[in-house]
Amino acid sequence: MNIYQEIRKIVNEADGVLIGASNGLSIAEGYNLFADDSWFQKNMGDFRSRYGIHCIIQGMAFPYLSQEKNRYISAGLLKRNVCRMSLHKL
C-alpha cells in the first residue's frame, strides 16, 4: 500500500475530517486577513478608525482594554460573515 492509499484508508475510516487552512481560503472568499484593502476598509472601517487596526489579523490580536471590546470585534467579524463555521458534522 502506498502513502496515498494509506491516507485514503484513514480518511475513509474517520468519523470526520477537520481541515485547517490559512489565507488562501479567505482570499477565495473575497477578503485577505493580512490586508488593509478596499474590502477591509468597506467592511471593517469602524474598527479601523476606532482602534487603528489595519487588517483582520491585527484586530484579532489587538490588546483591548476589556473582554467586551474583544467580543465587539469578534461580533463584527461574525456579522460581516468573516468567521463562518459549519457545525453540521460536529
VENFENUR-V619984 format. One record per helix or strand of 2 or more residues. SS is the DSSP state (hx for helix, st for strand). FROM is the first residue (numbers start at 1). TO is the last residue. Records with the same first field share a line. If there is no record, write none. Layout:
# VENFENUR-V619984
SS = FROM-TO + FROM-TO
This chain:
# VENFENUR-V619984
hx = 3-13 + 23-29 + 38-51 + 56-60 + 67-79
